[in-house]
Amino acid sequence: MLQERAIKVNIGQVSLFWPSSAQAVSPKRLSEQNVTNYVRKICKISEMGDVTFGIADYAVFTFTLLISASIGVYYRFTGGRQKTAVEYLLADRNMGIIPVAFSLMASFMSAITLLGVSAENYSYGTMFVVINLSYGIFTPVAAYLFLPVFYNLQATSVYEYLERRFGKGARLAGSFAFSLQMILYMGIVLYTPALTLEAVTGLSKVWAILSVGLVCTFYSTIGGLKAVLITDVFQSLLMFAAIYSVIGSAWVEKGSLSEVWRIAEENGRVEFDNFDLDPTVRHTWWSLTFGGGVTFLSLYAVNQAQVQRYLAVKDVKTAQKSLWLNWPILMLLSFSTSFSGIAMFSKYAHCDPRSAGKISSYDQLMPYYVVDTMGHIPGLSGLFVSGIFSASLSTVSAAVNSLAAVTLEDYIKPIYTYVKKEDLPDKGSSYRAKLISVIYGLVCIALAFIAEYLGSVLQASLTIFNVVGGPILGLFSLGMFFPLANQTGALAGFVSSLAFSLFLGFPTTKPALKPLPVYTDACSNLTITLSTPTPTLTSDSEIFYLYRLSYMWLGVLGLILCLVVGVVVSLLASHVFKLHSVNLSNELDPNLFVPPVANCLKKRQQIAHLKSLMDENSLKTTTVELNPIGDNTSLSSDHKLDVHPQ
């Protein structure tokens, strides 16, 4: 701990209190950002003292990583050895309920959850916990409406559905949007562990992204979906271990969990009653329930990576059980991670690490807490970091695997068929998928470097999913729920919805986030005092209203716009312009609709079929002959029918 006097250094309009023991640096060579970063580095070193990421931590980290890698290697050299596309992309359709359920959770709730949700509860309070309600409400929607349609389809790519329902244009539009969505999301997932490693090991963010990205790319090319599912179980356990180590540490330090809760409540961190109807409020019951529900459905109902997991089991009942089992696992992780945020607040309530210059982002809070409170225990920091690293590794491999499936099925095969006038041979498909995985891995590494400019890890990831996920969900919903929808309406609805969502999701000006107050009155370390020119702030009322909407509403608006435009344009196209007119009685395949709509179509088609048989029969009637007695009527034709009165 530095106890020396501070020397005031003036650089332009920046005033900085510099410790006299700090390394001499010429002020002429410094900028405001350089000075701030330099002193934060000194603060971090001086504060952490002898708490470092030691040999034992690196050993644990390496060991857990080798376990994950060895599972991939095992499935590479056992079974079918990933030689067929069905084994590589769909795990031979013989996986069990438990690994699929854990994988459904881990695929999109890995490092984003550990770092983002904990930081959310630390900075903004517990209101975000309400989103778990939407998971329970919309799980049966995904399980009993969307899932049976895809399972009956039995296609490697979910976008084959769009071609059968709306044509090739819709399929290409949907698969392209999915590819954009997942590549951007992979950038976030690669960036997240880089933050963690930088905070606790001092490893350069650049080298962290490169190392994590290259390992993920290697792993995704050899293991196939079987390995991904099994490693997800192991990596999920690491995630829970990391979260409960934080909660357990706070419990020991404060003496009880009730004391942890009291400190959070005393400082305004506990909030569950925001029922504000204003859509510009960041988190309310309404935005979290409906916005969270759309996000959930965009992930668990129509997302390629998740549908591949549903198809990895033997039948639709098993897939539904896996989705139901996923719900309590997902909620347990979400609740635990949220509580870990206020557990960390109980320690830093009067010495906020970011305000004190120890970390540069609240997304680094949890790894800093682990090193700060448990760094003296050999190997524990390594176990935590390996949980972050392994979870992201699983997520990237799963997403790259799904991107490979979409590229192979939606782009390469159709192009090959168009050029060669024959279907692409199945032989060699797994090798093509692996090569595609490598390419996508490298693309994701490149995009990871721009992820830090997207804002908070949690909000950026959810914004990406809402911006692209809402229109994709709308496109599938239009096809499955509305028999009157046609190709023209579907494409018009999807394109307009996607353009509108992108316009709202990444505005040029948006309101500044307003976190809850933090304090540094108990900090005894260096203090950075920056006096910069006060910028001219734009009040929220001066910002375009739609830009002020909560990011949780982006997916909802995208879904609604896609459905409304799709239905209206479909009606105009079929009734006014006479395009794509559909006879609901005999031209639609009921298997392309959710079960309630499918049942109605089947009944209508049965009635139409019976009516056609009756019409056929009447056409075959040639003579009607009355019985002389008058009590019988004889209908003579090729088919003679006698009716006797009772």
N, C-alpha and C positions, 0 to 999 in steps of 0.2 A: 504494500500500500504506500503510495507516494504521499509524503507529508511536507513537501517543500513549497516555498512560496511560488506564486504564479507570476509570469512575466507577460504583460499585455503587449500583444503584437497587433499593429494596425495595418490592414491591407485594403487599400481603397476605403470602402464603407463597411468593411468587416472588422469587428473587434474581437480578438481571441485571447483568452487567458492561457498562456503557454507555460508549462512547468519548466523551471530552470534547469532540471536534469535532463530534459528532452534533448535529443540529438539536434545540433544546430543545423538549421536549414535557412538558406537565404530567402527572405521574404519576397524578393524580386521574382523568384522562380515559382512562387506559390499562387494558386488561385483559391477562391473560397472553397470549392469542392475538394481540392487537394488537401487543404489545411484540415477541413472537417474529417476527411477520411483518415488522414495521418494521425490526428489526435484520437479519433475513435479507436484506431489500432492500438495506440499506446494505452488508452483507457482499458481496452479489453485485456491486454497483456498484464497490466498492473493489477487489474481486479481479479483475474483468474489465478494469478500467482502460480503456484506449483500444480494447479489442476489442469492436466493436459490429457490429450487422447493418447494413452500409453500403449506399450507393447501388448499388454493383455487385451486391450480394446481392439487393437488391430487383429489379434489372433482370433478373437470371437467373431469379429466382422468377417474375416476371411473364411472361417470355418462354416458359418451359416450360409455364406455365399456359395461355398463349395457344395453344401447339401442341396441347395436349389439347383445348381448346375448339374450335380450328379444325377438328380431325378430326370433331368432332360436327357442326359447321356444314356441313362438306363432305358428309357423308352425309345431312344434312337436305335438301340441294338437289341431290342426284344420285340416280341409280337411280330407284326408285319414289317417292322423296321422303317415305318413311315414311307413306304414305297408307293402307296396309293393315295389319291387325293381324299378319298373317304376317310382313311385312317388319319391322315395328316390334319385335315380340316374339321372332321366330325367325330374323331376318336372311335371309329367303327360302330358308333351308335350303341355302345354297350356299357356306358359309365353308370355309376351308382348315384343315389339321391344326394348323399352327404357331400362328396367332392363338388358336384354341380352346384349345390346350394351355397357352399363357401365361395366357389368361384364367381357366382353371380354377384356376391357382395364385394369380393376383392377386386374384381375387374375395374370398377370405377370408384371405389371407396378406399383408396390406399393412402398414399402420402398426402393427397389432397385433404383427406379427412383428418389425418393425424395433425397436420400443421394448420390447415385452414380453419377447421371447426373450433379447435382449441383457441386459436388467436381471435376468432369471431366472438366467442364467449368472454374472453379476457377483455377485449376492446369495446364491445357493444352490448354485452349482457346475454342473458339466457333465452331471449325471445326466439332465437333460431331453432331451439329444441322443438318448437311446435310443428316443424316440417315433418317430424316423424308421424304425425297424425295422417298426413297425406299418403305416406307409404302404406298404412293399413287400409285406407279407404280405396286406394287404386290398385292394390295387389289383386283382388278378385277380378277387377276389370281386365288386367293383363292376362290373368290365368284362364278366365272362362270366355272371354270375347276374342282377344287377339291371338293367343297362343294356339287354339285349335286350328285356326286358319293356316298358320305357317306349318303346323305339324302335318296337316293333310296335304299340303303342297309338297313337302319332302324335297325341297330344293336347297342346294348349297348356298345360293345367294337369295336373300329375302326380296331382292329387287326383281327377281323373276316374276313375283306376284304382280308387280306393276305392269309388266309387259303383257301378262295374260289378261289383266283387267283393263288397261288403258293403252297398251301399245309400246313399241320400242322407245319412243321419245320420252315417255314417263319413266321408263326403267333407267335410261341414261341420265336423266335429270336427277332422279333420286339417288342413284349410286354415286354420281359426281358430288352432290351435296354431302352425302355421308363421308366420302373420302376427304373432303375439305374439313368437315367437322372433326374427324378423328385425327387428322394430321395436326391440326391446331391444338387439339387436346393433348396429343403426345408431346408437343412442345412444352406445355405446362407440366406434364408428368416428369419429363426429363429435367426441367428447371427446378422443380421442388426438391429432389434429393441433393442437387447441386447447392442449394441454399443451406441445407442441413450440414453437408460436409464442410462447407466454407465456414459456418458458424462454430463448429466444434473441433475441426482439425486444422483450419487455416489453409486448406487446399484451395487453389485458385478455382473460381467458378468456371472458368473456361475449361480447365483440365478436368474438373468434376463432370461437366456436361459431356465432354468427349469420352471419358472413361465409362460413365454410366451408360451412355448411348451405345457405345461399341459393344459392351457386355450384353445389353438388351438385344441388340441386333444379332449377335452370335447365338444367344440363347433361343431366340424365336425361330431360328432357321433349322434347329436340330431336333427339338423336343416334340413338336406337334401339339395338338390340342390335349392329348392324354397327359403329357408332362405338365402342361400349363394348369390343368385342373388339379392334379395332385400337389404341385408346388404351391398353388393357391391356398390349399389347406394349411400347409406348413407356414406359409408367409402370413396367413391370417392370425395364426397363433402368435407369431412374432409381433404383429400389430397390437393384439390385446396385451401382450406382455409389456410392450413399451408404454401403453396407456396406463396400465395398472401400476407400473413402477412409479409414474408421476403421482398418481392418486395416493399410493402407499407412502411415498416420501412426505407428501403434505400431511397425511394423517399422523405420521410419527412426529413430525415437527410441531404441529399444532395441538396434538394430543387427542383430537377427535375430529370426525368429519363434520359434526355439528358446528364446531368452531370455524372450520373452513367456510361453511355455509353462512355463518353469522357475519364474518368479515366481508364476504361478497354482498350480502344483503345490506349491510351497513354502508357500503360504498356504491349502492345503486346498480349492482350487477344482476340482480334477480328480477326478472320481468317475464310474466306469462299472460298479461291481460291487455295487450294492445289490440283493441278491436276497431281501431280507427279505419273509417271507410275511405280516407284519402289515399288514392293509389300512388301518390308521390312519397308516402312514408315507406322507408326501406323495408322493414319487416313488420307485418301485422298478421293476425290470424288468417285474414283473407288471402293475402299475397302468398303466405307460406303454404296454405292448404291448397289453393288452386294452382298457383305457380309451381309449388313443389310437386303437385300431382302431375302436371304436364311434363315437368322434367323427369319424373319417375317413369311415366309411360313412354317418353321418348327414348329412355334407356332400356327399360325392362319389357316393353311391348313390341317395338319395331326396330330396335338396334341390331345390326348384323352380328356383332360380337356376342350379345346375349342370346339371340335366336340360335346361333351355332351351339351354344351350351344346351338349350332345350332339345335340340336335335341329336345331342350326344347320348341320350337315354333311349330306352327301348320303345316307350309308348307315351301318348299324351298324358295319361294319368300320372305317370312317374315324373314327367316334366312339370305338371301342376304341383305335385307334392314338393318338388325341389324349389319352386318359386315360393310356396308357402313357408317352407323351412328357412328360406333366405330372409324373410321378413323379421323374425325375432333376432337373428344374427345381426342383421343390418341395424335394427333398433338398439341392440345392446352396445354395438360399437359406437353408434351415434350418441347415445346417452352418456356413455363412459367418456368419450372424447370431449363432449361438452362440459362434463364435470371436471375434467382435467384442466380446462381453461380457468375455471374459478379456483381450482386447487393451486395453480401457479399464481393467481392473483393474490391468494392469501399470503404468499411470501413476498411479493413485490408490490403490495398495496401502497407502500410509502417510499419505494425506490424503484420506479419504473425503469427497466433496462434500456429501453429505446430512448427515453428522455435523457438518461444518464450517459448515452453514447456507447453502450456496451454492444448493442446490436443495431443493425441498420434497418431492419424490417421486423414487424411482429410475426411474420412467418418463420423467423428464426428463434422465436421465443421458447418453444418446447425443447429443441436440442440444447439451447443455452441453459435452460433450467436443469436439464439432466446432467450436464457437465458441472454446473455450478453446485448442485446439491448432492449428486451421487458420483461425481468424478473421482472421488477418493476410493471408491469401491472398484477394484480391478475388474475390468471386463463388462461392467454394467453399461457404460456409455457405448461400448462397442455393440452390445446387444441391441440397444435402442437404435443406433444408426443403421445396423443391419436390417432392422425391421422396416425402417423407411426405405432403404435401398432395395430390399427384396420385394417389398410390396409394389414399388414402382416398376421393378423388373418384371413382375408378373403382369402388371397392367399394360406395359408397353408390348410385351410378347403377345398378349391376348389381342390387343388392338391391331398390331402388325399382322397377326394371323388372319384376322377378319378382313383387313385391307387386301391381303393377298388373295383371299377367297373372292372378294368383290371384283378385283382386277382381272383375275383369271376367268371368272364366269361371265362378267358383264362387258368386258372390253376385249380380251385376247381371243376367247372362243368365238364371239360374233364376227370379229375382224377376220379370223382364220377361215370361218365358214364362208364369208362374203368373197374372200380372195380365192380360196382353193375350191369352192363349191362342194365342200364335204366337211363333216364334223371333225373337230380336233381329236386325235386319238387320246385315249385315257392313259396310255403308256407315257411316262415321263411327266405327268401332270404335277406330281408331288415335287419334282425337281424344279419345275417352272415356278411353283408356289414359293419354294424356298428362295429362289433367286429374286422374286418380287419382294419377299420379306426383307432381304438385304437392302434393296433399293429404298424401300419405305423407311427402314431404320436410319439410313443416312440422311434422308430428307427430314426426318423428325429431329435429328441432331442439329441440322442447320436452323430449323425453326425454333428450337429451344433457346437459341441465343437472343431472340427478340421477345421471349415470353415475359421478361422482367418489365417490359414497357406496357404490359396489359393491366397493371394494377395489382390489387390483392390477389393472391393465389386462389382463394376460395371464390371470390366474385368473378374473376376472369374465367375460371373453368366453368362455372355455372352460366355465365353470360354466353360463352361459346355454345354450350349445349342448348340453352334457350333460344339463341338466335337461329341456329340451324335445326335444332331438334323440333321446335314448334312446327315449322313448315313441313318437315318430313312426316311428323305425326299426323298433320292435317291431310297430307296426300294419301297416306294409308287409310286414315279414317274415312276420307271421302269415298275411297273405293270399297271399303268393307261395310259402311253403314248406309250408303245412299245408292240404291240401284239405278236411279235416274242419272247419276253422274256419268259423263262421257270423257273421251280423251281431250277434247278442246277445253272443257271446263276444268279438268284436272290440271292440265299444264298452265292454264291462265291463273288458277288459284294458287298453285305452288310458286310460280315465278313472282307474282305480285306479293305473296306473303313473305318470300325470302328477301326480296328487295326492301320491303317495309321493315322487316326485322333487322336487317343489316344497317339500315338507316338509323334505327333507334338504338341498336346495340353498341355502336361505336360512334357516338356523336362528337362533333368538334368541341363542344362546350357542355359540361355537365356539372351538377352541383357537387361541391366538396363533401366528402364523407365527414360525419360528425361523431367521432368516437366519444365514449364517456371519459370524464376527466381522470387523469393519472397524476401521481404525486412523486416528488423526489426529496421530500423534507428529511428522510432518514438516510439519504445517500451521503457517504463520507469520502467519496472518491473525487476524481477530477470533474470539473464542471466546464462545459463548453458554452461560452456566451457569445452568441452571434447577433450583432445588431445590423440588420440588413434593411434596405429601404422597404417600407411597407407597401406591398403591391396593392393595386387597385382591384378590390374584390368585386365580382359580379354577384349581386344578390340573386337568390333563387327565383324571385318573381320576374327577373329580367331574362331568364333563360327560357327558351322555347318549352312549352308545357310538356310535350311528349318526351323531351329529353330528360325531364325531371321525374318521369315514372320510375318506380322501383324496378330494378333489373329482374325481379321475380315475375313481373307481368309480361316480359318480352315473349316468352313461350306461349302464354295464353293468347295474347293478341295475334301472334303468328298463326296459331291453330284456328282461331275464330275467323280471321281474314281468309285463310285458305279454304275453309268450309263454305263461307258465305259467297266468295267470288266463284268458287268451283261450282256450287249449285246454281247460282244465277246464270253464269255463262253456259252451263250445260243445258239449262232450260231454253235459253235464247238460241243456242246452236241447234238444238233438236226441233224446236217448235217454230222458230222464226226462219232460220236459215236452212232447215232441213238437213243438218249434219249429224251424223252418228245417232240417229233416232234408234231407240231400243225398244223391242217388244219384250216386256218384263215376263211374259208368259213362257217364252221358249228360247230366248237368245242368251240368257245369262246363266253362268254356271253357279249354282248355289254354294259350292265349296269355296268360292271366292269372297264369301260374306260371313260376318259374325253369326254364330248359331241362331239367335232369334230372327234375324233377317233371312238367313238361309232357310229356316223352317217355313217362313211365310212364302218365300219364292217357290219352295217345293210344293206347298199346298196349291198355290196358284197354277203351277205347271201341271199338277195332277188334275186339277179341275179343267184346265185347258185341254189336256190330253183326253179326258173323258168326253168333253164336248166335241172334240174332233172325231172321236169314235162314233158318237151318236150321229154327227153330221154325215159321216161316211156311211153309216147304216141307212140313214134316210135316203141318201143318194142311190143306194142299191135297191131301194124299194121300187118295184115296177107296177105292181097292181094291188089294189085294196078290194077285197072281196067280202061282202056281207053275207053272213049265214042266213038262210031263208027263215029260220025260226026267229031270228032277231036277237037271240040271247047270246050268240057268239059272234065275234068278229075275227075274220080270218085275213091275215096279212101274208100274201103269197109273193115270194120272190126267190132269189137264190137261197135266202135264209127265211124259213117260214116260222111265224110266231103265232100261237093260238092263245087267246086270253079267254078264260072261262069265268064267268061271274060266280061269286060266292053264293 
